[in-house]
């Protein structure tokens, strides 16, 4: 089913309720629970395609990147175009206000896809 489609809208949906790290996003998307989109996607989501989707969403100001602060207890938002020194595998991601508007207009049942595919 996914053919040349990109998983951006599904990644955005995984971030709609909370800030998540990469592994959590992958687990949620591949879950058999109501949070998962594997059946809709047609197979398991791969780490590399989720990373690519996150980078596109960040570039389009739909997702923000956060890193663990020096105190080790809180997260701080990184400036646009900045990635954590330790790599995206240690980053956290959250939906932006613009991303929230795009997410609200996406209706998977009707195929409406404002993120693109």
ZISUL-V393451 format. One record per residue. RES is the residue in one small letter. PHI is phi in whole degrees, 0 to 359 (NA if undefined). NEAR is the number of other ideal C-beta (glycine too) atoms within 8 Angstrom. Layout:
res;phi;near
RES;PHI;NEAR
RES;PHI;NEAR
This chain:
res;phi;near
x;NA;6
x;282;8
x;42;4
x;265;5
x;294;7
x;252;10
x;274;13
x;306;13
x;295;12
x;288;13
x;297;15
x;300;17
x;296;10
x;295;13
x;262;15
x;295;8
x;251;3
x;195;5
x;279;8
x;224;12
x;269;9
x;302;14
x;298;7
x;294;9
x;299;15
x;298;11
x;300;8
x;297;11
x;297;16
x;268;9
x;289;9
x;274;4
x;283;5
x;294;3
x;281;6
x;281;11
x;235;10
x;302;13
x;297;6
x;297;8
x;286;13
x;99;7
x;187;6
x;295;6
x;285;13
x;265;6
x;304;7
x;296;6
x;285;10
x;289;15
x;300;10
x;298;9
x;296;13
x;299;14
x;297;9
x;296;10
x;295;14
x;294;13
x;300;6
x;268;6
x;59;8
x;257;13
x;225;14
x;251;10
x;254;14
x;233;12
x;225;12
x;295;7
x;288;9
x;302;3
x;289;5
x;73;5
x;241;4
x;229;6
x;252;9
x;232;7
x;286;8
x;270;11
x;291;5
x;307;5
x;87;3
x;259;6
x;244;8
x;299;10
x;301;4
x;274;6
x;99;8
x;291;11
x;296;7
x;253;9
x;277;14
x;240;11
x;228;15
x;220;12
x;284;11
x;270;10
x;303;5
x;295;8
x;298;14
x;296;10
x;296;8
x;296;12
x;299;11
x;298;6
x;272;8
x;275;13
x;236;7
x;301;7
x;294;4
x;260;5
x;86;6
x;294;7
x;228;8
x;288;8
x;281;11
x;112;6
x;197;8
